[in-house]
Amino acid sequence: MGNCYLGGYGVDEDDAEAVSWYRKAADQDDAEAQWRLGNCYLGGHGVEEDEAEAVSWYRKAADKNHAVAQWRLGNCYLVGLGVEEDDDEAVSWYRKAADQDNAEAQERLGNCYLHGWGVEKDETEAVSWYKKAADQDNAEAQERLGNCYLSGWGVEEDEAEAASWLKKAADQDNAEALNMLGACYHHGHGVEPDIEKAKMYIQKSLDAGYEEDEDDKYERALIGQAKTKEDTLTSANVIPLFPGKAVSDFRSEALNQDSEIKPAPKEDTKQQTGTRKKEDLSTPALQIMVPGHNLRQKFDARHIQTHDLLKEPEGLTLEFKSSARWDYLQEKETKVPIHAVIRTVGGFMNGRGGTLLIGIDDNGKILGVEKDIELSAPKQNADGYMLWLTSVIGNTLGGEFPKSLIADIQFEEFEGKSICRIDVDECLLDKGIYANSNKLGLENDTFFLRQGNSTQPLTPKATADYLEQRRRRRTLKS
């Protein structure tokens, strides 16, 4: 009856009535009802949202060996929803569910082994769990497994195998897999190059909810647009990937800004299940703290020599930018490059810190910052460029304190060209760093956060959730 009222099957939809029926069954120790009651408390369906109460009901069901409840309880411990964040406890519950062949838990356990959350980092073990989930047709695991084969994480690099797994996930409309598969077709990684298929998969990824920011679009535009299969193979604009660099790092670079492909309009993104309600813990905090692909970072880029960073893919603490002043797309100075720099720097400050290399395009090609320096009047030299950078960063991100988080700016020469390295420290203030709306032309002051290999603006609610999770994490570690 609870399912009927929650989903509106044969009766008018009534969340409160659904909760009433779930509670009757849950009080009789029905594990399924206890798990569903936990969902209601977590999502605020028919009751006031209460994370701690949700965890209480999940635990009752999990203690009865209910696999889905165990998986949900693991999620709560991983990100600190209703309980103190505890990676070890998260892994324990994930393992209980995974041992019952729960594919979602197997995929999450793979994430834990890949990143070293609650277990010793072990890429081979991560791949093993991803395979178990992928064989059960779990799209997220299939996409991650494709990424592993593409990048050589826990397995030998195998582009054909990568494309095969990405295709399985893409067939289930997994947005990340669709986007990666589009990039594979553009570059010919594991498949025959085919620009039309690249366009098709990229469009499907956007329709499925893959989100690009302006930074992504600008960097993607530098690649250019191949017109035919032959152009794809011979175009001078198509630069080989770094060894081991995931194709997803290039997002949908097969198309430039003049393409007819446009993101799908925003819609109500409620994820629906058999009860037509959210059942995937898709709260902003979980979306931020539980990663998708490409959150793998074995190092803090700030402590690595620049010549070694040039061999690495972009990631959580490393970003490349072509320029800060000269717009290579429009062939003149515009605000687009510096806005992209500001977003990255702000994202690093609100995340874990990081290193930005300016004068390197998205494929790792060294362009140099000479054109930027020429625009840095009256001092058209490295000092003038540095003064301009620190000034605009401070003015846009809030004054002297953000400037103090710029740990170092230095210039190094590679292939006869100068690149600018900016090392950024993590902001320890609870309130974080916000970009000034007037400076960036945004509607409101914006909180940017580094997530994986891109920088994203967060909504006010997502920002509040993230800052609270970060505060809890720091409190636990102190």
KOLKOLLUM-328545 format. One record per residue (C-alpha): x, y, z; residue number from 1; chain. Coordinates in pm, whole numbers, always signed. Each point is the difference from the previous one (the first is absolute). Example, Ala and Ser with C-alpha at 12.3 -4.5 7.8 and 13.67 -1.06 7.14 Angstrom:
residues 2
{u +1230	v -450	w +780	nr 1	kette A}
{u +137	v +344	w -66	nr 2	kette A}
END
This chain:
residues 478
{u +0	v +0	w +0	nr 1	kette A}
{u +283	v +238	w +78	nr 2	kette A}
{u +140	v -41	w -351	nr 3	kette A}
{u -344	v +61	w -151	nr 4	kette A}
{u -46	v +328	w +188	nr 5	kette A}
{u +355	v +113	w -63	nr 6	kette A}
{u -20	v -68	w -372	nr 7	kette A}
{u -367	v +69	w -59	nr 8	kette A}
{u -79	v -353	w -115	nr 9	kette A}
{u -378	v -49	w +10	nr 10	kette A}
{u -39	v +281	w +254	nr 11	kette A}
{u +74	v +371	w +16	nr 12	kette A}
{u +366	v +58	w +76	nr 13	kette A}
{u +38	v +78	w +371	nr 14	kette A}
{u +347	v -8	w +152	nr 15	kette A}
{u -124	v +40	w +358	nr 16	kette A}
{u -236	v -295	w -39	nr 17	kette A}
{u +284	v -202	w -151	nr 18	kette A}
{u +215	v +72	w +305	nr 19	kette A}
{u -284	v -111	w +226	nr 20	kette A}
{u -17	v -340	w -169	nr 21	kette A}
{u +377	v -40	w -14	nr 22	kette A}
{u +17	v +71	w +373	nr 23	kette A}
{u -261	v -266	w +79	nr 24	kette A}
{u +206	v -261	w -183	nr 25	kette A}
{u +333	v +132	w +128	nr 26	kette A}
{u -120	v -25	w +359	nr 27	kette A}
{u -54	v -370	w -71	nr 28	kette A}
{u +367	v -30	w -99	nr 29	kette A}
{u -64	v -15	w -374	nr 30	kette A}
{u +343	v +84	w -145	nr 31	kette A}
{u -137	v +120	w -336	nr 32	kette A}
{u -233	v +245	w +172	nr 33	kette A}
{u +279	v +119	w +231	nr 34	kette A}
{u +223	v +72	w -297	nr 35	kette A}
{u -276	v +191	w -180	nr 36	kette A}
{u -83	v +195	w +314	nr 37	kette A}
{u +367	v +100	w +15	nr 38	kette A}
{u -30	v +129	w -358	nr 39	kette A}
{u -301	v +211	w +99	nr 40	kette A}
{u +186	v +159	w +291	nr 41	kette A}
{u +306	v +65	w -214	nr 42	kette A}
{u -196	v +163	w -281	nr 43	kette A}
{u -271	v +167	w +208	nr 44	kette A}
{u -279	v -199	w -165	nr 45	kette A}
{u -308	v +12	w +224	nr 46	kette A}
{u +210	v +91	w +304	nr 47	kette A}
{u +238	v +277	w +94	nr 48	kette A}
{u +346	v -72	w -138	nr 49	kette A}
{u +211	v -159	w +271	nr 50	kette A}
{u +334	v -159	w -94	nr 51	kette A}
{u +59	v -152	w +344	nr 52	kette A}
{u -343	v -166	w -2	nr 53	kette A}
{u +67	v -128	w -352	nr 54	kette A}
{u +322	v -160	w +119	nr 55	kette A}
{u -184	v -157	w +294	nr 56	kette A}
{u -245	v -175	w -232	nr 57	kette A}
{u +269	v -98	w -248	nr 58	kette A}
{u +192	v -160	w +285	nr 59	kette A}
{u -301	v -203	w +115	nr 60	kette A}
{u -39	v -140	w -351	nr 61	kette A}
{u +374	v -43	w -52	nr 62	kette A}
{u +30	v -200	w +321	nr 63	kette A}
{u -251	v -241	w -157	nr 64	kette A}
{u +240	v -41	w -293	nr 65	kette A}
{u -204	v +215	w -237	nr 66	kette A}
{u +259	v +66	w -273	nr 67	kette A}
{u -141	v +328	w -132	nr 68	kette A}
{u -25	v +142	w +352	nr 69	kette A}
{u +362	v -103	w +61	nr 70	kette A}
{u +104	v +181	w -316	nr 71	kette A}
{u -195	v +312	w +107	nr 72	kette A}
{u +154	v -13	w +347	nr 73	kette A}
{u +343	v -16	w -160	nr 74	kette A}
{u -85	v +313	w -198	nr 75	kette A}
{u -98	v +180	w +320	nr 76	kette A}
{u +325	v -89	w +174	nr 77	kette A}
{u +208	v +94	w -303	nr 78	kette A}
{u -128	v +358	w -11	nr 79	kette A}
{u -123	v +57	w +355	nr 80	kette A}
{u -378	v +3	w -57	nr 81	kette A}
{u -168	v -44	w +338	nr 82	kette A}
{u +318	v -149	w +146	nr 83	kette A}
{u +360	v +107	w +40	nr 84	kette A}
{u +197	v -61	w -316	nr 85	kette A}
{u +182	v -333	w +33	nr 86	kette A}
{u +163	v -155	w -307	nr 87	kette A}
{u +80	v -325	w +181	nr 88	kette A}
{u -363	v -48	w +102	nr 89	kette A}
{u -113	v +88	w -352	nr 90	kette A}
{u +223	v -269	w -148	nr 91	kette A}
{u -127	v -251	w +255	nr 92	kette A}
{u -363	v +52	w -104	nr 93	kette A}
{u +85	v +14	w -369	nr 94	kette A}
{u +176	v -334	w +33	nr 95	kette A}
{u -299	v -163	w +171	nr 96	kette A}
{u -225	v +108	w -284	nr 97	kette A}
{u +258	v -76	w -270	nr 98	kette A}
{u +38	v -354	w +131	nr 99	kette A}
{u -372	v -38	w -69	nr 100	kette A}
{u +64	v +102	w -362	nr 101	kette A}
{u -147	v +348	w +41	nr 102	kette A}
{u +142	v +170	w -309	nr 103	kette A}
{u -25	v +355	w +138	nr 104	kette A}
{u +205	v -98	w +306	nr 105	kette A}
{u +254	v -180	w -217	nr 106	kette A}
{u +45	v +313	w -209	nr 107	kette A}
{u +41	v +217	w +311	nr 108	kette A}
{u +248	v -249	w +148	nr 109	kette A}
{u +196	v +34	w -322	nr 110	kette A}
{u +7	v +376	w +54	nr 111	kette A}
{u +132	v -50	w +353	nr 112	kette A}
{u +286	v -221	w -121	nr 113	kette A}
{u +80	v +237	w -285	nr 114	kette A}
{u +32	v +300	w +233	nr 115	kette A}
{u +112	v -167	w +323	nr 116	kette A}
{u -310	v +87	w +203	nr 117	kette A}
{u -18	v -228	w +305	nr 118	kette A}
{u +232	v -251	w -168	nr 119	kette A}
{u +350	v +2	w -137	nr 120	kette A}
{u -5	v +135	w -354	nr 121	kette A}
{u +2	v -292	w -241	nr 122	kette A}
{u -88	v +66	w -365	nr 123	kette A}
{u -1	v -370	w -87	nr 124	kette A}
{u -254	v -70	w +273	nr 125	kette A}
{u -204	v +299	w -116	nr 126	kette A}
{u -17	v -145	w -351	nr 127	kette A}
{u -105	v -337	w +144	nr 128	kette A}
{u -300	v +157	w +174	nr 129	kette A}
{u -86	v +215	w -301	nr 130	kette A}
{u -8	v -315	w -213	nr 131	kette A}
{u -238	v -175	w +241	nr 132	kette A}
{u -240	v +294	w -18	nr 133	kette A}
{u +49	v +54	w -373	nr 134	kette A}
{u -85	v -364	w -69	nr 135	kette A}
{u -333	v +71	w +169	nr 136	kette A}
{u -54	v +282	w -250	nr 137	kette A}
{u +72	v +281	w +246	nr 138	kette A}
{u +57	v +298	w -230	nr 139	kette A}
{u +218	v +199	w +242	nr 140	kette A}
{u +233	v -298	w +47	nr 141	kette A}
{u +15	v -56	w -376	nr 142	kette A}
{u +96	v +365	w -53	nr 143	kette A}
{u +267	v -18	w +271	nr 144	kette A}
{u +134	v -325	w -138	nr 145	kette A}
{u +29	v +164	w -340	nr 146	kette A}
{u +194	v +281	w +162	nr 147	kette A}
{u +232	v -250	w +170	nr 148	kette A}
{u +79	v -176	w -328	nr 149	kette A}
{u +49	v +334	w -171	nr 150	kette A}
{u +243	v +125	w +264	nr 151	kette A}
{u +167	v -323	w +113	nr 152	kette A}
{u -132	v +12	w +356	nr 153	kette A}
{u +26	v -350	w +143	nr 154	kette A}
{u +11	v -156	w -348	nr 155	kette A}
{u +213	v +30	w -310	nr 156	kette A}
{u -113	v +283	w -225	nr 157	kette A}
{u -238	v -135	w -263	nr 158	kette A}
{u -189	v +260	w -201	nr 159	kette A}
{u -218	v -255	w -178	nr 160	kette A}
{u -108	v -151	w +332	nr 161	kette A}
{u -57	v +349	w +136	nr 162	kette A}
{u -225	v +91	w -290	nr 163	kette A}
{u -190	v -326	w +41	nr 164	kette A}
{u -87	v +73	w +363	nr 165	kette A}
{u -80	v +363	w -74	nr 166	kette A}
{u -239	v -116	w -271	nr 167	kette A}
{u -182	v -225	w +250	nr 168	kette A}
{u -40	v +293	w +240	nr 169	kette A}
{u -92	v +238	w -281	nr 170	kette A}
{u -275	v -238	w -112	nr 171	kette A}
{u -153	v +66	w +344	nr 172	kette A}
{u +21	v +376	w -55	nr 173	kette A}
{u +283	v +54	w +246	nr 174	kette A}
{u +91	v +362	w -74	nr 175	kette A}
{u +371	v -30	w +83	nr 176	kette A}
{u +39	v -312	w -213	nr 177	kette A}
{u -181	v +162	w -291	nr 178	kette A}
{u +233	v +297	w +16	nr 179	kette A}
{u +313	v -214	w +28	nr 180	kette A}
{u -115	v -220	w -287	nr 181	kette A}
{u -48	v +310	w -212	nr 182	kette A}
{u +359	v +102	w +73	nr 183	kette A}
{u +116	v -354	w -87	nr 184	kette A}
{u -164	v +26	w -341	nr 185	kette A}
{u +153	v +342	w -51	nr 186	kette A}
{u +354	v -116	w +76	nr 187	kette A}
{u -27	v -361	w -116	nr 188	kette A}
{u +70	v -155	w +338	nr 189	kette A}
{u -114	v -361	w -8	nr 190	kette A}
{u -234	v +72	w -292	nr 191	kette A}
{u +30	v +122	w -357	nr 192	kette A}
{u -4	v +382	w -6	nr 193	kette A}
{u -344	v +123	w -98	nr 194	kette A}
{u -90	v +366	w +48	nr 195	kette A}
{u -371	v -60	w -57	nr 196	kette A}
{u -14	v -262	w +273	nr 197	kette A}
{u +202	v +232	w +222	nr 198	kette A}
{u -262	v +271	w -49	nr 199	kette A}
{u -282	v -246	w +61	nr 200	kette A}
{u +139	v -128	w +330	nr 201	kette A}
{u +90	v +346	w +122	nr 202	kette A}
{u -351	v +122	w -73	nr 203	kette A}
{u -142	v -302	w +182	nr 204	kette A}
{u +222	v +75	w +300	nr 205	kette A}
{u -134	v +354	w +18	nr 206	kette A}
{u -356	v -128	w -35	nr 207	kette A}
{u +71	v -246	w +283	nr 208	kette A}
{u +105	v +284	w +232	nr 209	kette A}
{u +374	v +33	w -57	nr 210	kette A}
{u +82	v +359	w +96	nr 211	kette A}
{u +270	v +215	w -153	nr 212	kette A}
{u +108	v +331	w +145	nr 213	kette A}
{u +134	v +291	w -204	nr 214	kette A}
{u +353	v -101	w +94	nr 215	kette A}
{u -52	v -342	w -161	nr 216	kette A}
{u -146	v +154	w -314	nr 217	kette A}
{u +287	v +243	w -42	nr 218	kette A}
{u +269	v -265	w +40	nr 219	kette A}
{u -190	v -236	w -228	nr 220	kette A}
{u -22	v +267	w -269	nr 221	kette A}
{u +379	v +13	w -24	nr 222	kette A}
{u +2	v -352	w -141	nr 223	kette A}
{u -190	v +103	w -313	nr 224	kette A}
{u -263	v -203	w -181	nr 225	kette A}
{u +82	v -282	w -240	nr 226	kette A}
{u -239	v -20	w -295	nr 227	kette A}
{u +50	v -356	w -120	nr 228	kette A}
{u +155	v -325	w +110	nr 229	kette A}
{u +312	v +86	w -201	nr 230	kette A}
{u +23	v +340	w +166	nr 231	kette A}
{u -26	v -170	w +337	nr 232	kette A}
{u +300	v -214	w -84	nr 233	kette A}
{u +215	v +274	w -151	nr 234	kette A}
{u -104	v +328	w +161	nr 235	kette A}
{u +291	v +185	w +155	nr 236	kette A}
{u -236	v +113	w +273	nr 237	kette A}
{u -46	v -354	w +129	nr 238	kette A}
{u +288	v -45	w +242	nr 239	kette A}
{u +74	v -345	w +149	nr 240	kette A}
{u -115	v -59	w +355	nr 241	kette A}
{u +243	v -33	w +286	nr 242	kette A}
{u +89	v -365	w +66	nr 243	kette A}
{u -255	v -119	w +251	nr 244	kette A}
{u -216	v +309	w -27	nr 245	kette A}
{u -370	v -77	w +11	nr 246	kette A}
{u -194	v +108	w -305	nr 247	kette A}
{u -258	v +144	w +235	nr 248	kette A}
{u +252	v +267	w +92	nr 249	kette A}
{u -67	v +147	w -343	nr 250	kette A}
{u -376	v +0	w +55	nr 251	kette A}
{u -181	v +75	w -324	nr 252	kette A}
{u +289	v +160	w -185	nr 253	kette A}
{u -109	v -144	w -336	nr 254	kette A}
{u -219	v +306	w -50	nr 255	kette A}
{u +74	v +371	w +13	nr 256	kette A}
{u -221	v +283	w +119	nr 257	kette A}
{u -147	v +44	w -346	nr 258	kette A}
{u -144	v -351	w +5	nr 259	kette A}
{u -373	v -43	w -21	nr 260	kette A}
{u +13	v -226	w +303	nr 261	kette A}
{u -131	v +173	w +310	nr 262	kette A}
{u -66	v -123	w +353	nr 263	kette A}
{u -350	v -126	w +62	nr 264	kette A}
{u -228	v +243	w +187	nr 265	kette A}
{u -9	v -36	w +375	nr 266	kette A}
{u -282	v -219	w +124	nr 267	kette A}
{u -116	v -146	w +326	nr 268	kette A}
{u +273	v -255	w +63	nr 269	kette A}
{u -177	v -209	w +262	nr 270	kette A}
{u +133	v -350	w -41	nr 271	kette A}
{u -283	v -244	w -9	nr 272	kette A}
{u -23	v -361	w +108	nr 273	kette A}
{u -271	v -257	w +45	nr 274	kette A}
{u -163	v +231	w +253	nr 275	kette A}
{u +58	v +312	w -211	nr 276	kette A}
{u +211	v +151	w +276	nr 277	kette A}
{u +367	v +72	w +52	nr 278	kette A}
{u +179	v -312	w +113	nr 279	kette A}
{u +361	v +74	w -81	nr 280	kette A}
{u +107	v +240	w +276	nr 281	kette A}
{u +46	v +270	w -261	nr 282	kette A}
{u +37	v +282	w +250	nr 283	kette A}
{u +246	v +276	w -88	nr 284	kette A}
{u +235	v -111	w +276	nr 285	kette A}
{u +16	v -353	w -136	nr 286	kette A}
{u +47	v +117	w -354	nr 287	kette A}
{u +297	v +204	w +115	nr 288	kette A}
{u +161	v -245	w +237	nr 289	kette A}
{u -63	v -330	w -178	nr 290	kette A}
{u +190	v +26	w -326	nr 291	kette A}
{u -65	v -101	w -352	nr 292	kette A}
{u +294	v -79	w -226	nr 293	kette A}
{u +329	v +183	w -17	nr 294	kette A}
{u +28	v +100	w +365	nr 295	kette A}
{u +315	v -212	w +23	nr 296	kette A}
{u +294	v +200	w +132	nr 297	kette A}
{u +318	v -167	w +119	nr 298	kette A}
{u +168	v +329	w +79	nr 299	kette A}
{u -38	v +360	w +103	nr 300	kette A}
{u +112	v +184	w -313	nr 301	kette A}
{u +145	v +283	w +207	nr 302	kette A}
{u +285	v -226	w +113	nr 303	kette A}
{u +93	v -130	w -345	nr 304	kette A}
{u +255	v +151	w -237	nr 305	kette A}
{u -153	v +171	w -303	nr 306	kette A}
{u +174	v -224	w -253	nr 307	kette A}
{u -161	v -300	w +172	nr 308	kette A}
{u -343	v +166	w +11	nr 309	kette A}
{u +13	v +40	w -376	nr 310	kette A}
{u -12	v -380	w -25	nr 311	kette A}
{u -313	v -23	w +216	nr 312	kette A}
{u -368	v +35	w -89	nr 313	kette A}
{u -206	v +280	w +145	nr 314	kette A}
{u -169	v -98	w +323	nr 315	kette A}
{u -112	v +107	w +343	nr 316	kette A}
{u +313	v +209	w +69	nr 317	kette A}
{u +130	v +69	w -350	nr 318	kette A}
{u -138	v +215	w -283	nr 319	kette A}
{u +138	v +133	w -330	nr 320	kette A}
{u -107	v +327	w -157	nr 321	kette A}
{u +104	v +130	w -341	nr 322	kette A}
{u +16	v +362	w +111	nr 323	kette A}
{u -132	v +259	w +241	nr 324	kette A}
{u -39	v +296	w -236	nr 325	kette A}
{u +39	v -102	w -364	nr 326	kette A}
{u -309	v -171	w -143	nr 327	kette A}
{u +128	v -256	w -251	nr 328	kette A}
{u -350	v -55	w -134	nr 329	kette A}
{u -73	v +366	w -77	nr 330	kette A}
{u +365	v +89	w -57	nr 331	kette A}
{u -11	v +303	w +227	nr 332	kette A}
{u -9	v +86	w +370	nr 333	kette A}
{u -335	v -84	w +162	nr 334	kette A}
{u -126	v -75	w +350	nr 335	kette A}
{u -67	v -366	w -77	nr 336	kette A}
{u +350	v -132	w +87	nr 337	kette A}
{u +35	v +192	w +328	nr 338	kette A}
{u -350	v -106	w +105	nr 339	kette A}
{u +107	v -361	w -53	nr 340	kette A}
{u +312	v +62	w +209	nr 341	kette A}
{u -203	v +161	w +280	nr 342	kette A}
{u -242	v -294	w +7	nr 343	kette A}
{u +287	v -246	w +32	nr 344	kette A}
{u +182	v +194	w +269	nr 345	kette A}
{u -321	v +45	w +200	nr 346	kette A}
{u -79	v -369	w -42	nr 347	kette A}
{u +343	v -96	w +131	nr 348	kette A}
{u -40	v +234	w +300	nr 349	kette A}
{u -335	v -154	w +91	nr 350	kette A}
{u +128	v -353	w -64	nr 351	kette A}
{u +334	v -148	w +93	nr 352	kette A}
{u +225	v +259	w -160	nr 353	kette A}
{u +183	v -70	w -322	nr 354	kette A}
{u +224	v +113	w -281	nr 355	kette A}
{u -100	v +194	w -312	nr 356	kette A}
{u +234	v +3	w -298	nr 357	kette A}
{u -70	v +284	w -244	nr 358	kette A}
{u +135	v -26	w -352	nr 359	kette A}
{u -97	v -367	w -44	nr 360	kette A}
{u -302	v -101	w -202	nr 361	kette A}
{u -245	v -270	w +105	nr 362	kette A}
{u +202	v -267	w -182	nr 363	kette A}
{u +327	v +98	w +164	nr 364	kette A}
{u +140	v +191	w -297	nr 365	kette A}
{u +232	v +280	w +112	nr 366	kette A}
{u -125	v +335	w -131	nr 367	kette A}
{u +184	v +233	w +237	nr 368	kette A}
{u -122	v +322	w +162	nr 369	kette A}
{u +194	v +240	w -223	nr 370	kette A}
{u -320	v +140	w -154	nr 371	kette A}
{u -139	v +62	w +350	nr 372	kette A}
{u +317	v +177	w +108	nr 373	kette A}
{u -13	v +229	w -304	nr 374	kette A}
{u -342	v +116	w +121	nr 375	kette A}
{u +122	v +77	w +354	nr 376	kette A}
{u +69	v +370	w -47	nr 377	kette A}
{u +168	v +205	w +129	nr 378	kette A}
{u +245	v -274	w +112	nr 379	kette A}
{u +8	v -246	w -287	nr 380	kette A}
{u +200	v -260	w +187	nr 381	kette A}
{u -50	v -285	w +245	nr 382	kette A}
{u -16	v +236	w +299	nr 383	kette A}
{u -273	v +207	w -163	nr 384	kette A}
{u -195	v -313	w -89	nr 385	kette A}
{u +32	v -129	w +357	nr 386	kette A}
{u -119	v +330	w +148	nr 387	kette A}
{u -300	v -1	w -233	nr 388	kette A}
{u -89	v -360	w +88	nr 389	kette A}
{u +16	v +50	w +377	nr 390	kette A}
{u -198	v +323	w -26	nr 391	kette A}
{u -285	v -146	w -207	nr 392	kette A}
{u -15	v -313	w +216	nr 393	kette A}
{u -26	v +208	w +316	nr 394	kette A}
{u -257	v +239	w -144	nr 395	kette A}
{u -220	v -279	w -135	nr 396	kette A}
{u +24	v -247	w +287	nr 397	kette A}
{u -36	v +238	w +290	nr 398	kette A}
{u +312	v +200	w +82	nr 399	kette A}
{u +324	v -57	w +186	nr 400	kette A}
{u -90	v -332	w +163	nr 401	kette A}
{u -47	v -189	w -329	nr 402	kette A}
{u +324	v +155	w -124	nr 403	kette A}
{u +173	v -147	w +305	nr 404	kette A}
{u -107	v -348	w -116	nr 405	kette A}
{u +216	v +39	w -310	nr 406	kette A}
{u +294	v -192	w +140	nr 407	kette A}
{u +230	v +67	w -294	nr 408	kette A}
{u +6	v +132	w -356	nr 409	kette A}
{u +301	v -88	w -210	nr 410	kette A}
{u +103	v -14	w -364	nr 411	kette A}
{u +183	v -289	w -163	nr 412	kette A}
{u +119	v -55	w -355	nr 413	kette A}
{u -86	v -309	w -203	nr 414	kette A}
{u +60	v -47	w -372	nr 415	kette A}
{u +113	v +361	w -17	nr 416	kette A}
{u -328	v +132	w +141	nr 417	kette A}
{u -88	v +138	w +343	nr 418	kette A}
{u -276	v -154	w +205	nr 419	kette A}
{u -146	v +146	w +318	nr 420	kette A}
{u -47	v -226	w +302	nr 421	kette A}
{u -241	v +102	w +277	nr 422	kette A}
{u -8	v -207	w +319	nr 423	kette A}
{u -320	v +55	w +200	nr 424	kette A}
{u -60	v -86	w +365	nr 425	kette A}
{u -324	v -134	w +143	nr 426	kette A}
{u -226	v +253	w +175	nr 427	kette A}
{u -45	v -92	w +366	nr 428	kette A}
{u -284	v +245	w +63	nr 429	kette A}
{u -334	v -171	w +66	nr 430	kette A}
{u -179	v +240	w -234	nr 431	kette A}
{u +223	v -65	w -301	nr 432	kette A}
{u +88	v +232	w -290	nr 433	kette A}
{u -255	v +155	w -236	nr 434	kette A}
{u +57	v +155	w -342	nr 435	kette A}
{u -133	v +354	w -34	nr 436	kette A}
{u -302	v -4	w -229	nr 437	kette A}
{u +70	v +342	w -153	nr 438	kette A}
{u +351	v -101	w -99	nr 439	kette A}
{u -105	v -322	w -173	nr 440	kette A}
{u -332	v +118	w -137	nr 441	kette A}
{u -195	v -249	w +211	nr 442	kette A}
{u -344	v +46	w +148	nr 443	kette A}
{u +121	v -59	w +356	nr 444	kette A}
{u +329	v -41	w +184	nr 445	kette A}
{u +103	v -357	w -73	nr 446	kette A}
{u +173	v -278	w +192	nr 447	kette A}
{u +221	v -206	w -233	nr 448	kette A}
{u +129	v -344	w +96	nr 449	kette A}
{u +255	v -228	w -159	nr 450	kette A}
{u -167	v -335	w -68	nr 451	kette A}
{u +205	v -262	w -179	nr 452	kette A}
{u +165	v +164	w -299	nr 453	kette A}
{u -237	v +296	w -35	nr 454	kette A}
{u -116	v +300	w +201	nr 455	kette A}
{u -372	v +34	w +64	nr 456	kette A}
{u -221	v +278	w +142	nr 457	kette A}
{u -215	v -123	w +287	nr 458	kette A}
{u -354	v +108	w +79	nr 459	kette A}
{u -46	v +175	w +338	nr 460	kette A}
{u -146	v -319	w +152	nr 461	kette A}
{u +275	v -221	w -140	nr 462	kette A}
{u +258	v +251	w +127	nr 463	kette A}
{u -148	v -9	w +351	nr 464	kette A}
{u -9	v -381	w -4	nr 465	kette A}
{u +359	v -23	w -122	nr 466	kette A}
{u +133	v +249	w +257	nr 467	kette A}
{u -180	v -187	w +278	nr 468	kette A}
{u +147	v -332	w -116	nr 469	kette A}
{u +345	v +158	w -18	nr 470	kette A}
{u -38	v +144	w +348	nr 471	kette A}
{u -97	v -341	w +136	nr 472	kette A}
{u +292	v -167	w -176	nr 473	kette A}
{u +248	v +252	w +139	nr 474	kette A}
{u -149	v -30	w +349	nr 475	kette A}
{u +42	v -377	w -10	nr 476	kette A}
{u +360	v +32	w -112	nr 477	kette A}
{u +92	v +264	w +258	nr 478	kette A}
END
